[in-house]
Amino acid sequence: MRLPVRSLTGIAALAVAAAPWAPTATATQASASGSDQPALKKCVTAEQAGVRSAGGDSGPPKFTRAFFAHTFTLNASLDGVDGTQLPISIEEVCSVPKSLKKQAVQLAGTDGVALLSSRTTVWVGGKQQTGSAAATALDGADTAVLTVRLATQPHWAVDEDGNKIPTFVTRRIKITD
């Protein structure tokens, strides 16, 4: 399955309540352009979430058990690999059911960590990469679409300031740039 990447063109602080619950304009444009890549659906973008850091001044974000159990698709910018951790900047959280949208807004536009394991698959140009080829591809990648599940907060990584940041168990990474 090929998924499009929508680049972050700017951050606009929009009220989530004012944002329509439909595929993003970019997703609609990708479908209309005749691309063989299906558009991601039910996305929460960084623009919808506004500029914020995970948790902000109100403490760490809060999520329900249903949210932790759900598998999401993230459009993200990558920042090199650090062992089994892949630092990411989350541009969009997709495959979000309407019932989980308010929680997903807490992740869009924030930084996080994608955990890599032996179960994580890495794809470039429709071909699966393994071993050192996968590591090299990840280290040089700028953007990717990740299939993830949010780890519970006790298992979150800590940033350089000592703050816990959202951490994801990563199943699939499709490098897009």
N, C-alpha and C positions, 0 to 999 in steps of 0.2 A: 504494500500500500504506500503510495506516495502522498506526502502531506506538504502543503505550501508553507512558506515562511513569510510572515508579514513583519517587516522591519518597523521598529519604533520610530515614528516620524516626529514625535514631539509629545510632551507631557502636558495635558490640559486637565485641570482640576474640574471634573464634571461630577455632579451629584449622581450617585448610583441610581437613585430613584427616578431620575430624569432619563436615564439611558434605556433605550428599548431592549427588550429581551429577545434578540434574534441574532442570526449570524452577523459577524462584523461586516462593515462595508467592504473591507479588503477580501473577505471570504466570498462575498457575493461577486465581486469583480473577478476573482480567480475563476469562479465557475462560469461566468459570462464570457471570459476570454477564450474559451474553448480548450483550456488546459486539460490534460488527462489527469491532473492532480485533483482529488476531491477536496472541497473546502472543509475546514474544521468548523464544527458547529458548537453552539452554546458556549461562547467564549466570554470571558471577563478580561478586559484589556487594562493595561496600566493607565490609559487615559480615563477609563471609567473609575478606577480606584483612586485616582489623584496621586499626587506625589506624597509618599510616606515611606517610612521604614517599618519593617515587621514589628508590630507591637506599638510603635510610636511612644508617646508619653503615657499612654494608658496601660502600659505593661505588655506582656506577651500576648499574641493573638490567642483567641479561644476557639476550639473546634470540637464538634460532636464526634461520637464514635462512628456515626455514618460517614462523616467527612474523612476520617482516618482510614476507613475501610474502602473508600471509593478510589478507582484508578482514573487519573487525569492525564491529559496531554498538555505539556507545557511548550510554548515557543519561548526560547531563551537564548541569551547571549552567553558565550562560554569564556572562561578565563584561565585556560590551561588546567592540567591535571596535577593534583597533589596526592600522590599515592592512590588510594581508593576513593578520594574525594574530588569532585569536579565542581568548582565554584561556578555559580550561574546567576544571571540577572533575569528575572522572570518578566517577560513582556506580555504574555497572555496565558491564562489558565483556561483550557478548553475541555470539552466533554463534561461540562458542569450541568447537572440536573438543576432545574429551577429551585428545588428545595434547598440546594447547597450554595446558591449563588452568593448570598450575603457573606458566607464564610470564605468563599473563593476570592472575594474582593480584598481580603486581608493579605493575600499572597501576590496579586498582580502588582507589578511595579517594584517588587522587593528583591533583595538578594537571597540566595539560598545555596544549598549544597546538594548535589546529586551523588548518592553513594553508588559506587561501582562494585559489582561482585562477579563471580564466575557465571551467574545467570544473566548478566547484562549483555545484550547484543548491540553491536555497533554497525551501522550501515552507512555507506558512502556510495552515491550514484546507483542505488539499487543492488549493491553487492555487500554482503556481510564481510566485515573485517574481523580478524582474529589475532590474538597474540600481540606481537610488537607492532603490526600494521594498525591494529585498533588503537593502541596506545599513541602511536605517532599521529594518527588521524585526529584523535581527541585533543592532543596537545596543540595541534596547529589549527583547530577549528575555531571559527568566530561565532557561528550560530547553529542551533540544532532544534529539532522537535524531539521531546523526550516523553516516553510513557512511564508514568511514575505513580507511586502511592506515598502519601505524606507519612513519615515516621512519627511515632508518638513523641511528645515533647521531651520526656526524659532522655531520648536518644538523639536529640538535635545536636548539631555541631556548634562550636563556640567560635565567634569571630575574634579579630585581633583586639577588640575592646572588651572581651569577656562576656559579650551578649550572646544568648542562644539565638540561632537563626534557623529558619525552616530547613529541614533536611528530608530528602526524598529517597525511598528505595526505588532504584531505577531498573526498569525491565528492558527498555529499548531506547537507543539513541540513533536518530537519523540526522547525520550531519548535512547541513544545507549550505554552508559557506565556510 
